[in-house]
Amino acid sequence: MLNPGFVTRKALALWRDVPAFLPQFQFHEKHRAVIHTSNPENILPLIASFDVQQDPVIRRLMSLRQLPQKFLHNQQTNSTGNFGLHSFTLLHSSASELCFGLRGQFWRTDFGLENAPDAIAFQAPAGPGSAKLLLRYQVAELAPGQHELCTETFVYCPDKRTQLKMAAYWLAIRAGSGWIRRRTLEAVRLHVENQK
């Protein structure tokens, strides 16, 4: 059955492993890859340094996301052309987990990004019309020499109107976003498994 990624209050009440940086959310997406390696400590640093522009499919998907901005001749400084993991705020880093945060109006052509320089700023309450996004990567051992790399996206909207805007955007970009996540995981898997 197709999971559209919408999270009800009832589902959230039963959620296991709720992220500490975003305990309330209405949208969720998760992807996994199994990586065969005896050096799992190499996995998360590759995620942190991954350049989405190095993958031609991801680059094309990101350029499609920029089309509305180009048509509107919007030359604001928060251009999606420069958008990547460096646009996020690093909230947490450990041997087994990375958490990144983003605040803004993601459905706008320029994402409507807000300045959130640290975890405290990210966790401040979101005002009406603005959403918060948490991107979490986790590595867990499945068996000796076999590890799972998991990526999850959580989005919280403080009011119904914002939630409706985000829902429309979520439905429009979710397939492409999922493809980007899967290709990122696959690129990391290949890199780690090809290391000697």
Sequence and secondary structure as in RCSB ss.txt:
>XXXX:A:sequence
MLNPGFVTRKALALWRDVPAFLPQFQFHEKHRAVIHTSNPENILPLIASFDVQQDPVIRRLMSLRQLPQKFLHNQ
QTNSTGNFGLHSFTLLHSSASELCFGLRGQFWRTDFGLENAPDAIAFQAPAGPGSAKLLLRYQVAELAPGQHELC
TETFVYCPDKRTQLKMAAYWLAIRAGSGWIRRRTLEAVRLHVENQK
>XXXX:A:secstr
     B  HHHHHT SS  TT    SEEEEEEEEEE S GGGHHHHHHT  GGGSHHHHHHHHHHHHHHHHTT  
 SS GGG SGGGSEEEEE SSEEEEEEEE TTSTTTT     SHHHHHS   TT EEEEEEEEEEEEETTEEEEE
EEEEEE SSHHHHHHHHHHHHHHHHHHHHHHHHHHHHHHHHHHH  
